[in-house]
Amino acid sequence: MAERIKIDPITRIEGHLAIEVEIENGKVKLTGKSRSLARTGQKRAADEYLKLQARFKKISQEQALDFQRQIDDRWEALLQRAIR
């Protein structure tokens, strides 16, 4: 039986940055929005979500860019592991 995992790293208001995967026998399979995103490649910028929350109000542009780079790197690593 596959284990379904959903990770929403930033916000509970908007789930568009959430990653949904199934893991079965150690193999990663993209599901839901993650699968659609991988197909279309139409990612939204993380700063759109950072602006929605007061707790990120004082984040600098440099910090936001670094955060975006981290997200992009992790997404690419996940794509490399995922079954297509």
N, C-alpha and C positions, 0 to 999 in steps of 0.2 A: 504494500500500500504506500502511495506517495504521501510525503509530508508537505503540506502547503504552507509557505511562509510569506508574510507581507511585512515589509519594512517601510515605515513612513518617517524619514529622518528629520523632517523640519516642522511640519504643521499638521494639526488635526483638523484645521479649517478646510484646507485644500489638500486633497490626496493625490495631486498630479505628479508629485515627485516620488510617490510610493513605488516600491519595487515588489513585484509579485512573482514568486517562483515556486516550482514543485521540485522536490528532491526525492528521487527514487533510486535505490541501489547506488547512492553516491553520485548520480548524474543530475545535473541542474537543467531544468526546463523552464523557460520563460512562459508566464501565463498572463491572462488579462491585459491590462494596460501596458505591462512591460513587453509583451509579445508585439503589440501594436506599435509601440515606440521603436522597437528594434527594426520592424519592417519599414516604417516611414522615415525614421531618423529625425523626426520633428521634435526636438527637445525644447523645452521652455527654459529660459534663464532662471537660475536660482534666486537672483536678486528680486524677481517678481514676488517671490514668496517671503523673502526676508523683509520686504517693505510692508507686508501685511501684519507683521507682529511687532508690537512696541518693544519687546525685549531685544530686537536687533536694530533699534533706532540709531544707535551710536556706532554701528559698524562702519568702518571706512571702505572706500571703493577698493583699495588694495586687499583688504580682508575678504570682501565679497568676491573679488576675482580669484583669490586663493581658494576660497570655498568652492567656487565653480570648477576650478581645476581639479580639486579633490574628487568632486562628484563625477566629472568626466573621466578621470582615471579609473575610479571604481566601476563605473558603468562599462568601460572598455574591458576591464578585467573580467567582469561578469559575462559580457558577451563572448569572450574567448572561451569561457568554461561551459557556456550553455549549449545544449543540443538544439539544433535548428531543424 
